[in-house]
Amino acid sequence: MHWLEDRIRSAARFSLGAILPFLGLVFLGLLGALLLRVRDPGLGVLAWPAGLFLLGNALYGLGLGVKSFPRPPGRILAPGEAPALEERLEAAREAWEGPRGAQVILAPDAWSVELTGVPMAGLFGWSRYHWYVGIYPLLALSPRELDAAIEWEEVFWSDYQGWLNLQVKRLATYWYRVHVHVEARLGERPLGWPRWCTAFLRPYTRQVVAGFQPFLAREFLRADRTIAEKHGVPTLVRALCRLAILQPLVVRRVFHPWDACLDSGLPLPEDLHRRLGAALAETPEGAEGILELALDGLLKEAPPLLRLRLECLEAEPRVPLPPSAHAYGRLLEDTEVAREVEGQWRARLQSSAAAAALGRLVEATRYQDLTGPMEGTFPDHPGALDYLKLAYDHAPWSRFDALLGMYRSANPDCVEACFLAVRRCLDRGRDSAAVFQARELIHRDPALAPACHELLAHHLGARGDVLNAHKEWDRARRAAALVEKVQGERRGVSLLDALESHHCNPAVLQEIQRMCLGEDRVAEAHLVRKKLNFHPDRPVLLLVVRWRGAWWDPLGRKRLAFQRQLQEACPFPSGATGFIQVADRASLWRFQGKLRRLNGLIFRR
């Protein structure tokens, strides 16, 4: 890219991230203040709500425009506590003219080594730099690979990049954090003032975050080329691939055995970090599937854009052999910080085991409390399935088998009961039948696929078939990522989504029309369905109702109560996920053309 073109694009992104939103917020504030000054009796009825709406958006946005974000969590290293690590970080900073005064934070549970620029004072502020150093990468990477990872971070934030480049990176970090903050606030309170005060800010944050992605990808590739020239492509590729498989590898090889020790009442081994380092020093057999998951973007802890970065380096993705020595031994071994981390790991594992034991005790108590009400009503009791799941862990096997037979006879299509039957078959040693039923259950209900794959992985591991057990673990993680996408797609629907005609049969429409006819507050109803990327055979339907409700409902409570009432009473077809949106005529006005094109009108008084 030409030098001038690069500067022009960086200036455009700076304007998108700093100047335009500031001017927009000032304009909204002035317009809102002007509307509040309207004294005309006729226009004041409309001007005052509009003025408060615009002024609220402006004030909320300006508050976020000067917001400072907290530093990453972790243990701050005082000078002299880890001299070898501090010396290595300072040498990398001097070599690449990195940011000065970066505070070192040791994170016992982190999976990366990052130099983070935390935004301070909002749009026109500055970055406060922190080294966020995880223990696991120090135990997994060789000293040369860790040097490459550290210097990559210094190159990314180096003064060699230029002031404008660093400001764009600061703004990219700022807007990502604002986006997460706004989405979290809306998740806490789906209605009320946060939604009104982010009517302009929320869509803008999405656009800005998406607009910065090409720039960040280009900067990632530029830093990769710089580090590859100094340390060599093989070193950088090994570091990236090792970090990609690190988290699942540690969970399977180390955390699962430690959890099993605590569950069985055995003490944890001594020198946890040395045990972990020894486990990572073994050949990572079966990790090819983990690396494929990382290349497909299904591992959150893996380096971002892994497949693209390896392609640009013209390197084949491979599971690297373990290093002869890890960086932890040179930088933190035999320090007070290492002993402190060891104590934190041990305390966390023991508290996790204690919480799991308490949870089992609570479940056992709940099972005993439900046993009385279930007598004579099982399996017709509304809580029969929950009771059956509790009985698997807390009832004698003879009683559980009897309960399972009764429930499956009454509910032959219940997939949760089928899954419990598969687990029971594996407990009884009926391997061939259970494996066949688990494979069949995966195709029947994809939502149970992760649990079925994990069940098969435990079964194969107990039989000594480690290689196939690893493959089942990889399938479980891939299935879990797919289920997460499916659930996110089916979590909700609105008129702003991509929609299509409902394609419901006349019998279903008649039932929904009969419900609308029996409710006097329904003026008209439109039925549409959401366009799905996954499982379109199980549609997501949206019934949009225009109601004739109370004219005075400033907080929308009456409308929401009516919406919940319709949601419970609406006879959506089996296999479909149905949502209801109750709106007034003014809210539906801008969607009339869209609903007319989809032929969604099914009822009108």
C-alpha distance (Angstrom), angle and dihedral (degrees) to the residues before:
residue distance angle dihedral
M1 . . .
H2 3.81 . .
W3 3.81 116.7 .
L4 3.81 93.9 -121.7
E5 3.80 93.1 47.2
D6 3.79 89.9 50.4
R7 3.82 91.6 53.1
I8 3.79 92.6 46.8
R9 3.79 92.2 52.0
S10 3.81 91.7 46.8
A11 3.82 90.1 50.4
A12 3.82 90.1 49.7
R13 3.81 90.6 52.1
F14 3.80 90.8 47.7
S15 3.80 89.0 53.0
L16 3.81 90.7 47.5
G17 3.80 92.0 50.1
A18 3.81 102.6 38.1
I19 3.82 118.7 7.3
L20 3.82 102.2 41.0
P21 3.83 96.6 47.6
F22 3.81 91.0 46.4
L23 3.80 92.5 51.2
G24 3.80 90.5 43.9
L25 3.80 92.6 52.6
V26 3.79 91.9 47.8
F27 3.82 90.3 49.6
L28 3.82 92.0 49.8
G29 3.78 90.6 49.5
L30 3.80 94.2 49.9
L31 3.80 92.5 45.1
G32 3.79 91.4 49.1
A33 3.81 91.5 48.9
L34 3.81 90.9 50.1
L35 3.79 91.8 50.8
L36 3.80 90.7 50.9
R37 3.82 89.0 56.8
V38 3.81 93.2 58.9
R39 3.80 108.2 120.0
D40 3.81 99.6 179.8
P41 3.85 108.7 119.0
G42 3.79 93.0 -140.8
L43 3.80 99.2 44.3
G44 3.79 94.8 37.4
V45 3.81 91.6 73.3
L46 3.82 88.9 64.3
A47 3.80 100.3 27.1
W48 3.80 97.4 57.8
P49 3.85 97.3 54.8
A50 3.81 90.4 43.1
G51 3.81 91.0 48.4
L52 3.80 93.1 49.7
F53 3.80 90.0 47.3
L54 3.82 93.7 51.9
L55 3.79 94.3 40.7
G56 3.81 91.6 49.2
N57 3.81 90.8 52.7
A58 3.80 90.9 48.1
L59 3.81 95.1 49.2
Y60 3.79 93.2 45.4
G61 3.80 91.1 48.7
L62 3.81 93.6 46.7
G63 3.80 89.0 50.7
L64 3.79 89.8 55.5
G65 3.82 89.2 41.9
V66 3.83 90.7 68.3
K67 3.81 96.6 34.3
S68 3.81 121.2 131.6
F69 3.78 118.0 -152.8
P70 3.82 125.3 -139.7
R71 3.78 122.8 -106.6
P72 3.80 119.9 -100.8
P73 3.82 114.8 -81.2
G74 3.77 118.8 -102.4
R75 3.78 146.1 87.1
I76 3.83 113.5 -51.0
L77 3.79 112.3 -135.6
A78 3.78 114.9 -133.6
P79 3.82 117.4 -143.7
G80 3.79 110.8 -80.7
E81 3.81 97.5 19.6
A82 3.81 93.7 104.0
P83 3.82 105.3 14.6
A84 3.82 96.2 171.0
L85 3.81 92.5 53.0
E86 3.80 92.5 44.6
E87 3.80 90.9 49.6
R88 3.80 91.7 51.0
L89 3.80 93.4 49.6
E90 3.80 92.1 47.3
A91 3.81 91.9 49.4
A92 3.81 90.2 53.5
R93 3.81 90.9 48.4
E94 3.79 92.7 52.0
A95 3.80 92.5 46.2
W96 3.82 94.1 54.2
E97 3.82 103.0 25.5
G98 3.79 91.8 -114.4
P99 3.80 126.8 176.5
R100 3.79 115.5 -62.0
G101 3.77 126.8 -128.3
A102 3.81 97.0 24.7
Q103 3.79 110.7 171.0
V104 3.81 115.7 -132.0
I105 3.80 115.3 -130.5
L106 3.79 118.7 -173.0
A107 3.81 111.2 -148.8
P108 3.82 112.5 -168.7
D109 3.82 92.3 -166.3
A110 3.83 100.2 41.4
W111 3.80 123.1 112.8
S112 3.80 99.4 -156.3
V113 3.79 145.0 47.1
E114 3.81 108.5 -126.5
L115 3.77 139.6 169.1
T116 3.80 102.3 -145.3
G117 3.79 125.8 -164.7
V118 3.80 105.1 -151.5
P119 3.85 110.0 -157.8
M120 3.80 115.2 -119.0
A121 3.82 126.9 -167.2
G122 3.80 94.6 6.7
L123 3.79 128.1 -109.7
F124 3.82 100.0 6.2
G125 3.81 98.7 26.4
W126 3.77 132.3 98.8
S127 3.80 141.3 -104.5
R128 3.80 123.9 -97.7
Y129 3.79 107.2 -153.2
H130 3.79 127.0 -140.9
W131 3.77 132.3 177.2
Y132 3.82 105.2 -133.6
V133 3.81 103.4 -162.5
G134 3.80 120.2 -175.0
I135 3.78 122.3 -155.8
Y136 3.80 95.5 -139.4
P137 3.83 95.5 61.8
L138 3.81 89.5 50.3
L139 3.81 88.9 55.6
A140 3.81 94.1 44.7
L141 3.81 104.8 41.1
S142 3.76 127.5 71.1
P143 3.83 116.9 -124.5
R144 3.81 91.2 -102.2
E145 3.81 92.6 48.4
L146 3.80 90.9 48.5
D147 3.81 89.6 50.4
A148 3.80 88.7 54.3
A149 3.82 91.6 49.4
I150 3.82 92.7 47.8
E151 3.78 94.3 46.7
W152 3.81 90.9 47.1
E153 3.80 88.1 61.5
E154 3.79 91.9 47.4
V155 3.81 91.0 50.4
F156 3.80 91.0 50.7
W157 3.83 92.4 54.4
S158 3.81 97.2 29.9
D159 3.80 122.7 136.7
Y160 3.80 86.3 -127.0
Q161 3.81 87.4 76.0
G162 3.79 92.7 69.4
W163 3.79 133.5 -118.0
L164 3.80 96.3 -84.5
N165 3.80 92.7 49.0
L166 3.80 91.7 51.9
Q167 3.81 91.7 47.1
V168 3.79 91.4 53.4
K169 3.82 89.6 51.1
R170 3.79 89.7 49.0
L171 3.79 90.6 51.1
A172 3.81 91.4 47.2
T173 3.80 89.4 54.3
Y174 3.81 91.3 44.7
W175 3.81 95.7 50.8
Y176 3.78 92.7 46.0
R177 3.79 90.0 55.1
V178 3.80 91.7 45.5
H179 3.80 89.4 50.9
V180 3.82 91.2 51.9
H181 3.81 90.7 45.7
V182 3.81 94.0 51.1
E183 3.81 93.8 45.9
A184 3.81 90.7 48.8
R185 3.80 91.9 51.3
L186 3.79 91.2 50.7
G187 3.79 89.5 48.7
E188 3.80 91.1 53.7
R189 3.81 93.5 48.6
P190 3.81 112.8 17.8
L191 3.82 91.7 -174.7
G192 3.76 135.1 33.3
W193 3.80 132.8 50.4
P194 3.86 100.1 -21.5
R195 3.79 91.1 62.7
W196 3.81 93.3 47.5
C197 3.80 93.2 45.1
T198 3.81 93.0 51.3
A199 3.81 97.3 47.4
F200 3.83 90.3 114.1
L201 3.81 100.7 22.8
R202 3.80 99.1 53.9
P203 3.84 98.3 57.8
Y204 3.80 90.1 41.2
T205 3.81 92.5 54.5
R206 3.79 89.7 52.5
Q207 3.80 91.6 51.9
V208 3.80 93.8 46.6
V209 3.81 94.2 47.6
A210 3.81 89.7 49.8
G211 3.82 90.8 46.0
F212 3.80 92.9 55.0
Q213 3.81 94.5 51.4
P214 3.85 97.2 84.7
F215 3.81 90.5 48.5
L216 3.81 92.8 50.9
A217 3.80 91.8 46.2
R218 3.81 90.1 52.9
E219 3.82 91.1 49.0
F220 3.80 90.8 49.8
L221 3.79 90.7 53.9
R222 3.81 92.0 45.6
A223 3.82 91.3 53.2
D224 3.82 89.9 47.1
R225 3.81 91.6 55.2
T226 3.80 91.9 48.2
I227 3.79 94.2 51.2
A228 3.80 92.7 42.5
E229 3.80 90.0 56.3
K230 3.80 91.4 55.3
H231 3.82 104.5 34.4
G232 3.79 99.9 22.8
V233 3.77 131.1 -108.3
P234 3.86 94.8 -93.6
T235 3.81 92.1 57.0
L236 3.81 94.0 50.0
V237 3.80 92.5 44.0
R238 3.80 91.8 50.5
A239 3.80 90.6 50.3
L240 3.81 92.8 49.4
C241 3.80 94.4 46.4
R242 3.78 92.8 44.7
L243 3.80 91.9 52.3
A244 3.81 89.3 46.7
I245 3.81 94.3 59.7
L246 3.81 97.1 33.0
Q247 3.81 103.0 95.0
P248 3.83 99.5 47.5
L249 3.80 90.3 41.2
V250 3.81 93.1 54.3
V251 3.80 92.4 44.6
R252 3.80 93.4 52.0
R253 3.79 100.7 38.4
V254 3.80 101.4 35.1
F255 3.78 115.5 13.3
H256 3.80 96.8 47.5
P257 3.85 93.3 53.6
W258 3.80 91.0 45.2
D259 3.80 91.4 50.5
A260 3.81 89.3 48.5
C261 3.82 89.8 53.0
L262 3.78 92.0 52.4
D263 3.81 93.3 44.8
S264 3.79 90.8 53.2
G265 3.80 92.5 47.6
L266 3.82 95.8 -110.2
P267 3.82 119.8 138.0
L268 3.77 121.1 -107.4
P269 3.81 116.8 -102.4
E270 3.77 120.4 -98.6
D271 3.83 120.8 -101.1
L272 3.78 97.7 23.3
H273 3.79 94.6 -171.0
R274 3.80 91.7 53.1
R275 3.79 90.9 49.7
L276 3.78 89.1 50.1
G277 3.80 91.7 48.2
A278 3.80 90.6 49.6
A279 3.81 90.6 51.1
L280 3.81 90.8 51.5
A281 3.83 90.0 47.8
E282 3.80 90.4 65.1
T283 3.78 121.9 91.0
P284 3.84 106.5 -85.8
E285 3.79 96.9 -128.4
G286 3.76 114.6 -173.5
A287 3.81 93.6 19.3
E288 3.82 94.0 119.4
G289 3.78 89.4 88.9
I290 3.82 91.1 52.4
L291 3.79 90.4 52.0
E292 3.81 90.5 50.8
L293 3.79 89.3 53.7
A294 3.80 89.8 51.8
L295 3.80 91.8 48.6
D296 3.81 89.1 52.5
G297 3.81 90.5 51.9
L298 3.81 95.3 -112.6
L299 3.83 97.2 124.5
K300 3.80 113.9 75.3
E301 3.81 93.2 -163.8
A302 3.82 93.9 54.5
P303 3.84 120.3 98.9
P304 3.82 110.2 -84.6
L305 3.81 121.2 -103.8
L306 3.80 89.9 11.9
R307 3.80 97.9 160.8
L308 3.81 93.5 46.1
R309 3.80 92.5 48.0
L310 3.80 93.5 50.3
E311 3.80 91.0 48.0
C312 3.80 91.5 51.6
L313 3.81 89.6 49.3
E314 3.83 87.4 50.1
A315 3.80 89.4 -127.9
E316 3.78 130.1 140.3
P317 3.81 115.2 -124.2
R318 3.81 108.5 -115.4
V319 3.77 135.4 164.4
P320 3.82 102.4 -110.0
L321 3.76 123.2 -131.3
P322 3.82 114.0 -110.9
P323 3.82 116.3 -89.4
S324 3.80 121.2 -108.8
A325 3.83 89.8 -124.5
H326 3.78 132.8 13.3
A327 3.78 126.9 -134.8
Y328 3.80 93.4 -120.4
G329 3.80 90.6 72.3
R330 3.81 92.0 58.8
L331 3.78 100.0 38.7
L332 3.81 109.2 34.1
E333 3.79 109.1 8.5
D334 3.84 114.8 129.5
T335 3.79 94.5 4.0
E336 3.77 126.7 129.9
V337 3.79 88.7 -115.3
A338 3.81 90.8 58.9
R339 3.79 91.3 52.9
E340 3.79 90.1 48.5
V341 3.80 91.1 52.2
E342 3.79 89.5 49.1
G343 3.80 89.6 55.2
Q344 3.80 92.0 48.2
W345 3.81 91.8 52.0
R346 3.79 92.0 48.8
A347 3.81 93.4 47.2
R348 3.80 92.2 47.4
L349 3.80 93.2 50.2
Q350 3.79 92.5 47.2
S351 3.81 92.7 47.9
S352 3.81 89.6 49.0
A353 3.80 90.3 51.7
A354 3.81 90.9 47.8
A355 3.81 90.9 50.5
A356 3.81 90.5 49.8
A357 3.82 90.7 50.3
L358 3.80 90.5 49.3
G359 3.80 89.9 49.8
R360 3.81 91.0 52.7
L361 3.81 89.9 49.8
V362 3.81 90.9 51.5
E363 3.80 90.7 49.5
A364 3.81 91.4 49.2
T365 3.81 90.3 51.6
R366 3.80 91.0 48.4
Y367 3.78 90.4 49.8
Q368 3.80 90.7 53.5
D369 3.81 91.0 47.9
L370 3.81 92.1 51.8
T371 3.78 95.9 46.1
G372 3.81 93.4 79.8
P373 3.84 97.7 49.7
M374 3.81 90.6 45.6
E375 3.79 94.1 58.8
G376 3.78 107.6 107.8
T377 3.84 93.9 -0.1
F378 3.81 102.4 67.6
P379 3.05 124.4 139.1
D380 3.82 93.2 15.0
H381 3.80 93.6 57.6
P382 3.88 113.4 109.1
G383 3.81 90.3 -124.7
A384 3.80 95.6 46.9
L385 3.81 95.4 114.6
D386 3.82 93.3 50.2
Y387 3.79 89.2 48.2
L388 3.80 90.3 51.0
K389 3.82 91.2 52.3
L390 3.81 90.3 50.4
A391 3.78 90.7 47.8
Y392 3.81 90.9 58.4
D393 3.82 90.5 65.7
H394 3.80 102.1 29.8
A395 3.81 110.1 28.6
P396 3.82 129.3 77.8
W397 3.79 111.9 -94.1
S398 3.79 92.6 -114.8
R399 3.79 91.9 56.1
F400 3.80 92.7 44.4
D401 3.81 91.6 51.4
A402 3.80 90.0 51.5
L403 3.83 92.0 48.5
L404 3.79 92.1 46.5
G405 3.81 92.1 51.3
M406 3.80 91.8 49.4
Y407 3.79 93.7 47.8
R408 3.81 95.5 46.5
S409 3.79 90.9 48.7
A410 3.80 90.0 54.9
N411 3.84 95.2 38.5
P412 3.82 108.5 28.4
D413 3.83 93.7 165.7
C414 3.81 97.6 53.0
V415 3.81 106.7 120.8
E416 3.84 93.8 -165.1
A417 3.79 89.6 59.3
C418 3.81 89.7 47.9
F419 3.79 89.2 53.3
L420 3.82 91.2 52.2
A421 3.80 88.5 49.8
V422 3.81 90.0 54.0
R423 3.81 91.1 51.2
R424 3.77 90.1 49.1
C425 3.81 91.5 50.8
L426 3.80 90.4 53.5
D427 3.82 90.1 49.5
R428 3.80 89.6 53.3
G429 3.80 93.0 49.1
R430 3.80 97.8 -110.7
D431 3.77 93.0 138.4
S432 3.78 103.4 162.9
A433 3.79 95.3 49.2
A434 3.80 93.7 43.9
V435 3.81 94.9 48.7
F436 3.80 91.0 49.4
Q437 3.81 91.7 48.6
A438 3.82 91.8 47.7
R439 3.81 91.3 52.5
E440 3.79 89.6 49.0
L441 3.80 92.0 48.0
I442 3.82 91.2 54.0
H443 3.80 89.4 60.9
R444 3.81 93.5 42.5
D445 3.79 96.2 54.4
P446 3.83 118.5 12.8
A447 3.81 89.9 -167.5
L448 3.82 88.7 69.9
A449 3.82 93.3 47.2
P450 3.86 95.7 97.0
A451 3.81 92.2 50.9
C452 3.82 92.0 46.1
H453 3.80 92.7 50.1
E454 3.81 91.1 48.2
L455 3.79 89.6 49.7
L456 3.80 90.9 52.1
A457 3.82 90.5 46.1
H458 3.82 91.6 54.9
H459 3.80 90.1 46.3
L460 3.81 94.3 50.1
G461 3.80 91.9 44.3
A462 3.81 90.8 53.0
R463 3.81 89.0 52.0
G464 3.82 91.5 51.7
D465 3.81 96.4 -109.6
V466 3.81 93.7 131.1
L467 3.80 97.3 163.2
N468 3.81 94.9 55.5
A469 3.80 89.8 41.0
H470 3.81 89.0 58.8
K471 3.79 89.6 49.9
E472 3.79 90.4 53.3
W473 3.81 90.3 50.1
D474 3.81 89.1 53.3
R475 3.80 90.9 48.9
A476 3.81 89.4 49.2
R477 3.80 92.3 54.0
R478 3.79 92.5 45.8
A479 3.81 90.5 48.4
A480 3.81 90.5 48.3
A481 3.81 90.5 53.3
L482 3.79 90.0 49.8
V483 3.82 91.8 48.1
E484 3.80 89.4 50.7
K485 3.80 90.4 53.7
V486 3.80 91.6 46.6
Q487 3.79 92.4 49.2
G488 3.80 91.3 47.4
E489 3.80 90.1 51.8
R490 3.81 92.3 48.5
R491 3.81 96.3 40.6
G492 3.78 93.4 95.0
V493 3.79 147.4 -23.5
S494 3.79 135.1 -150.5
L495 3.78 138.1 176.5
L496 3.82 88.8 -95.8
D497 3.83 91.8 65.8
A498 3.80 125.8 89.1
L499 3.82 104.0 -84.7
E500 3.79 138.5 -177.1
S501 3.80 138.0 -175.5
H502 3.79 115.9 -60.7
H503 3.87 97.4 -120.4
C504 3.82 90.6 -158.9
N505 3.79 120.1 155.7
P506 3.83 119.9 -111.3
A507 3.80 93.5 -105.3
V508 3.83 91.5 59.5
L509 3.80 91.6 46.2
Q510 3.78 91.9 51.0
E511 3.81 91.6 54.0
I512 3.82 92.2 50.0
Q513 3.82 91.8 45.2
R514 3.80 90.0 50.2
M515 3.82 89.8 53.9
C516 3.82 91.0 50.1
L517 3.81 91.4 47.9
G518 3.79 91.2 53.4
E519 3.82 92.2 54.7
D520 3.82 113.7 72.5
R521 3.82 93.5 -162.0
V522 3.84 92.6 65.3
A523 3.81 109.8 95.6
E524 3.81 97.4 172.4
A525 3.80 138.5 -14.9
H526 3.81 133.8 -151.2
L527 3.82 123.6 -164.7
V528 3.82 121.0 -159.2
R529 3.80 136.6 152.6
K530 3.78 133.1 -132.2
K531 3.79 121.8 -112.7
L532 3.80 106.0 -115.8
N533 3.78 132.5 -161.0
F534 3.81 93.4 -163.7
H535 3.81 128.4 47.9
P536 3.81 99.1 -8.9
D537 3.81 87.1 175.4
R538 3.82 87.0 75.8
P539 3.82 101.1 55.7
V540 3.77 129.2 -153.3
L541 3.81 107.2 -136.9
L542 3.79 128.1 -162.1
L543 3.80 121.2 -159.5
V544 3.80 109.6 -163.9
V545 3.79 112.1 -161.4
R546 3.80 126.5 -168.8
W547 3.76 105.8 -153.5
R548 3.76 135.3 -159.6
G549 3.76 97.7 -139.4
A550 3.78 139.7 144.3
W551 3.80 113.8 -45.9
W552 3.83 91.4 -142.3
D553 3.79 108.9 64.9
P554 3.85 106.6 123.8
L555 3.83 96.4 166.6
G556 3.80 95.5 38.4
R557 3.79 94.1 -122.1
K558 3.81 95.9 133.9
R559 3.79 91.4 47.5
L560 3.82 91.5 49.8
A561 3.79 91.6 48.3
F562 3.81 89.7 52.6
Q563 3.81 90.2 46.8
R564 3.82 91.6 53.0
Q565 3.79 89.7 48.1
L566 3.80 91.8 53.6
Q567 3.81 91.6 44.2
E568 3.79 90.7 58.6
A569 3.80 94.5 44.7
C570 3.82 101.5 40.3
P571 3.86 112.2 109.0
F572 3.80 99.5 -140.1
P573 3.83 113.3 178.4
S574 3.79 119.6 -94.2
G575 3.77 114.1 -93.1
A576 3.80 92.7 28.1
T577 3.80 129.0 103.3
G578 3.78 110.4 -134.8
F579 3.80 131.7 -161.2
I580 3.79 130.3 -178.3
Q581 3.79 126.4 -150.8
V582 3.81 118.3 -168.4
A583 3.80 114.4 -160.4
D584 3.78 140.5 160.1
R585 3.79 127.6 -118.2
A586 3.82 94.0 -93.3
S587 3.83 92.6 53.3
L588 3.81 92.2 50.2
W589 3.78 95.6 45.9
R590 3.81 97.2 91.1
F591 3.84 92.6 45.6
Q592 3.80 96.9 51.4
G593 3.81 93.3 97.6
K594 3.81 92.4 49.1
L595 3.80 93.2 49.1
R596 3.82 91.2 45.9
R597 3.83 91.6 53.6
L598 3.80 90.5 50.5
N599 3.82 92.0 48.9
G600 3.78 88.5 -129.0
L601 3.82 100.7 152.4
I602 3.81 108.8 112.3
F603 3.82 102.2 154.7
R604 3.80 138.1 26.8
R605 3.77 131.9 161.6
